């Protein structure tokens, strides 16, 4: 009988009708023979009484009693009319109330199921109709998941656009904060807004560089040329660290169960460091070394210097080396990370209505170049455009990039110094020997008279004092090891910019409105160096980049429209969310509870601490005596009554007083004993 066909108790009252209130029959008993059970119970109880009488009464009394006749019948009727009726009606009523609750619960759950999409229930229904071989809901479920995923992506993209536009309106300008928000803001290496050279009033050029470290990538990236041995060792290293993490988690649980304090962040780190030697060692030559526990040394020797490609002349599909490489290639560990990043950014650009006409995927070099237009001549390109360069750099590449950056910086200093010297010589040649043209001429003219004054005072003349300041930039402080390893070149760049400005002003002062050949040549050269230098300064200093994924974006956008600017901001946020895990602080990741809660006054122990005063000790011990004696001990009038007794520590059975508190032998349960004798929690 279905749940809906059950009588609606307690609206029905009947002594015999099944599942009615007060009835002796219940539908919940299903196949049970109620009358047989009642007869069995009555027969057993009657026989017990008869057996008790025959065992207790004397023989002459038993002979005068009709034991097997009237007495047994009277006992049987007594049990049937009183005890069994009450017990049976109580059980039936309880069962009916439970059936009612279950029925209402089932009705509520069915209503919930009908209000949502449940692939599992649909699959069960189709299996019941035609079987798994006739109906397959896998593809339907995938389509539904994809539809919901795309819908969620579109909604999220719209929310991002709305947020970006709202922030821009509130700021009344476009700044770096409009690009990357939240947990990925730290990844910005450089973001610079500047006016376009050709259209400075209406067009903005934006340079944005983002660096995602290796440790922050969701899917690790490896170079194509990396050896198979390196890939396996990297996987083994991650496996060992995961095993150590499991041990640490187990240790944490044991300490909590024992009621001990949690491990601090430094203790967790030192414990992990101490367990490293349990999994590996530095003995590469010993085949029985712990480092070869998972993979034998013979296998690792075969993988030595094995890279992504094998010489066709030495290739043999039956060799151990080739099969080991095939296993790694099937897992696609080498290409998985970089391909994931490429698929992510291209799909986001497609769905964000930001098409591109040019794409160059340098797979082996781990570099991707994307441009909205194929042409690179800025004169022929529209004012709304972008270019994306995605690279993966390791430490060796960064070292070479830094060397090239050093050489290029030195070259600019040499060229600027050369034109500086040339301009200075021309300027000296244009000056008249009979007139004062600048401060230097005036100083030379009055040099002798100043010298005579200095001789009388005994002070050194200006020409004898060492000149430290070049009057172009301030004095540079001495370099430390930090500056030598991480050169910023801020001082050198500022000096070059100042010299360019000084030389341009000097030429205006020299020639005024005249344009001889010397001025035209100098201005052309200075303009070329200035343009190339600012292009170089616009680039990213490799000393500021760490090994990992490097995203370099160049955007040109109209100031009043900002179409490409706003769209690219959404693309970058979505790309970083799909590729990067974001910055994770290990201290906060393992932060389970506030340290401010670790105090002496809530140590949750019945034992008195050394710092507790004698008054608190006496009151606590008196209260324990009261507990252990079941309320017979009395608390002295002079001792303060304790406010509460804290609950036992986690991992200890409730109500058991530890041996440390002097009550382990009793082991009272909460609420046992006389009034006030149990543990109370206020």
Order of alpha helices (4+ residues) and beta strands (2+ residues): alpha-alpha-alpha-alpha-alpha-alpha-beta-beta-alpha-alpha-alpha-alpha-alpha-beta-beta-beta-alpha-alpha-alpha-alpha-alpha-alpha-beta-alpha-alpha-alpha
